[in-house]
Amino acid sequence: MLKSLEEIFSTFITKFIVALVILLFGFTIGKIIGKIIHKVLSEIGLNKIISKATRKKIKIEEGISNFVTYFIYFIAIIIALKQVGISTDILNILLTTIIVVVIISFFLSIKDFMPNFISGLFIHIKGFIKEGDSIKIKNIKGKIIYINLLETRIKTKKGDIIYIPNSLLTKNEVVKIKTKK
């Protein structure tokens, strides 16, 4: 009996040490891969591209690299817990739930962005309206003062500035008003 208790303890210690090595390795790999992804995205200039398109300062490079880092950490924790013998069914359910929530959040966050972005590309490529044109869309009349990939700014005769999502410009009838010279 003494020998079997010794074997059980020895086996547990071995599994525990292997789990610690897995955690250390996973955390190190997660940190390294996160930094590599951040560097690659920085060199591409993703923040600048998104900021230019949306006119808002968004730190997407950090968000993506942090997500990858923590995802690798989470995987390392699951593998380490499995090594020790702790049931990972609950962790698998939790991971699945987190992934589903992240995917749903992502799609909800881009549901307005993508149609406006695609419409903005269409407007720039086709060039059917330009800055300086006077237009009427629905009950809004004014002069276009700015067009980017997501929205168009129109200045009315009263001096009001109206921001119109580009998807509205491509989905609705836009009338170009000829100006007298």
C-alpha positions as CSV (number, residue, x, y, z in Angstrom):
1,M,0.0,0.0,0.0
2,L,2.9,2.4,0.8
3,K,4.3,1.7,-2.7
4,S,1.0,2.5,-4.5
5,L,0.5,5.7,-2.5
6,E,4.1,6.7,-3.5
7,E,3.4,5.9,-7.2
8,I,0.2,7.9,-7.1
9,F,2.0,10.9,-5.6
10,S,4.9,10.5,-8.0
11,T,2.5,10.3,-11.0
12,F,0.6,13.4,-9.8
13,I,3.8,15.4,-9.3
14,T,5.0,14.4,-12.8
15,K,1.7,15.5,-14.3
16,F,1.8,18.7,-12.3
17,I,5.3,19.5,-13.5
18,V,4.4,18.7,-17.1
19,A,1.3,21.0,-16.7
20,L,3.5,23.8,-15.4
21,V,5.9,23.4,-18.4
22,I,2.9,23.4,-20.8
23,L,1.7,26.7,-19.2
24,L,5.2,28.3,-19.3
25,F,5.6,27.2,-22.9
26,G,2.1,28.3,-23.9
27,F,2.4,31.7,-22.3
28,T,5.8,32.3,-23.9
29,I,4.5,31.2,-27.3
30,G,1.4,33.3,-26.9
31,K,3.4,36.4,-26.0
32,I,5.8,35.9,-28.9
33,I,3.1,35.2,-31.5
34,G,1.1,38.2,-30.2
35,K,4.1,40.5,-30.6
36,I,4.8,39.1,-34.1
37,I,1.2,39.7,-35.2
38,H,1.3,43.2,-33.8
39,K,4.6,44.0,-35.6
40,V,3.2,42.6,-38.9
41,L,-0.1,44.5,-38.6
42,S,1.9,47.7,-37.7
43,E,4.1,47.3,-40.8
44,I,1.0,46.9,-42.9
45,G,-0.3,50.0,-41.3
46,L,-3.7,48.6,-40.4
47,N,-4.5,51.3,-37.8
48,K,-3.7,54.0,-40.4
49,I,-5.8,52.3,-43.0
50,I,-8.8,52.0,-40.7
51,S,-8.3,55.5,-39.3
52,K,-8.2,56.9,-42.8
53,A,-11.3,55.0,-43.9
54,T,-13.4,55.8,-40.8
55,R,-11.9,59.1,-39.7
56,K,-11.7,57.6,-36.2
57,K,-8.7,56.5,-34.2
58,I,-9.1,52.8,-33.7
59,K,-6.3,50.6,-32.2
60,I,-7.2,47.4,-34.1
61,E,-3.6,46.2,-34.3
62,E,-3.5,45.9,-30.5
63,G,-6.9,44.3,-30.3
64,I,-6.1,41.6,-32.8
65,S,-2.7,40.8,-31.3
66,N,-4.1,40.8,-27.7
67,F,-6.9,38.5,-28.8
68,V,-4.5,36.0,-30.4
69,T,-2.2,36.2,-27.3
70,Y,-5.0,35.5,-24.8
71,F,-6.5,32.8,-27.1
72,I,-3.2,31.0,-27.0
73,Y,-3.0,31.5,-23.2
74,F,-6.5,29.9,-22.9
75,I,-5.5,26.9,-25.0
76,A,-2.4,26.4,-22.9
77,I,-4.5,26.5,-19.7
78,I,-6.9,23.9,-21.1
79,I,-4.1,21.6,-22.2
80,A,-2.4,22.0,-18.8
81,L,-5.6,21.2,-16.9
82,K,-6.2,18.2,-19.1
83,Q,-2.7,17.0,-18.3
84,V,-3.4,17.2,-14.5
85,G,-6.6,15.3,-15.1
86,I,-9.2,18.0,-14.5
87,S,-12.2,17.6,-16.7
88,T,-12.2,20.1,-19.5
89,D,-15.9,19.6,-20.6
90,I,-16.9,22.8,-18.8
91,L,-13.9,24.7,-20.2
92,N,-14.7,23.5,-23.7
93,I,-18.3,24.7,-23.3
94,L,-16.9,28.0,-22.0
95,L,-14.5,28.3,-24.9
96,T,-17.3,27.6,-27.4
97,T,-19.5,30.2,-25.8
98,I,-16.7,32.8,-25.8
99,I,-16.0,32.1,-29.5
100,V,-19.7,32.3,-30.4
101,V,-20.0,35.6,-28.5
102,V,-16.9,37.0,-30.2
103,I,-18.1,36.0,-33.7
104,I,-21.6,37.4,-33.1
105,S,-20.0,40.7,-31.7
106,F,-17.8,40.9,-34.7
107,F,-20.6,40.5,-37.2
108,L,-22.8,43.0,-35.3
109,S,-20.0,45.5,-35.2
110,I,-19.5,45.3,-39.0
111,K,-23.1,45.0,-40.1
112,D,-23.3,48.8,-40.8
113,F,-19.6,49.2,-41.6
114,M,-19.4,46.8,-44.6
115,P,-22.4,48.1,-46.6
116,N,-21.2,51.7,-46.2
117,F,-17.6,50.7,-47.0
118,I,-18.6,48.9,-50.2
119,S,-20.9,51.8,-51.2
120,G,-18.0,54.2,-50.6
121,L,-15.8,52.2,-52.9
122,F,-18.6,52.1,-55.5
123,I,-19.0,55.9,-55.2
124,H,-15.3,56.5,-55.6
125,I,-14.9,54.1,-58.5
126,K,-18.0,55.2,-60.4
127,G,-17.5,58.9,-59.6
128,F,-21.2,59.7,-60.1
129,I,-21.0,62.3,-57.3
130,K,-18.1,64.4,-56.3
131,E,-17.2,67.0,-53.8
132,G,-18.8,70.3,-54.9
133,D,-21.9,68.7,-56.5
134,S,-25.3,69.9,-55.4
135,I,-27.6,66.9,-54.8
136,K,-31.0,66.0,-53.5
137,I,-31.6,62.7,-51.7
138,K,-35.0,62.1,-50.2
139,N,-35.9,65.5,-48.6
140,I,-32.3,66.7,-48.2
141,K,-30.9,69.2,-50.5
142,G,-27.4,70.5,-50.3
143,K,-23.8,70.7,-51.6
144,I,-21.4,67.8,-51.1
145,I,-18.5,69.0,-49.0
146,Y,-16.7,65.8,-48.2
147,I,-16.9,62.1,-49.3
148,N,-15.0,59.2,-47.6
149,L,-15.4,55.5,-47.7
150,L,-18.2,55.4,-45.0
151,E,-20.1,58.7,-45.2
152,T,-20.8,61.8,-47.3
153,R,-21.2,65.2,-45.8
154,I,-23.7,67.6,-47.3
155,K,-24.0,71.3,-46.4
156,T,-27.5,72.7,-46.7
157,K,-28.5,76.3,-47.7
158,K,-29.1,77.0,-44.0
159,G,-25.5,76.0,-43.3
160,D,-26.3,72.7,-41.6
161,I,-23.9,69.8,-42.2
162,I,-25.6,66.5,-42.7
163,Y,-23.7,63.2,-42.5
164,I,-25.2,60.6,-44.8
165,P,-24.1,56.9,-44.8
166,N,-22.9,55.9,-48.2
167,S,-25.2,53.0,-48.3
168,L,-28.1,55.4,-48.4
169,L,-26.6,57.1,-51.4
170,T,-26.5,53.9,-53.4
171,K,-29.8,52.6,-52.2
172,N,-31.9,55.7,-52.9
173,E,-32.5,58.0,-55.8
174,V,-29.9,60.8,-55.9
175,V,-30.7,63.8,-58.0
176,K,-27.8,66.0,-59.2
177,I,-28.9,69.6,-59.2
178,K,-27.3,71.7,-61.9
179,T,-25.9,74.9,-60.6
180,K,-26.2,78.2,-62.5
181,K,-22.9,79.7,-63.7
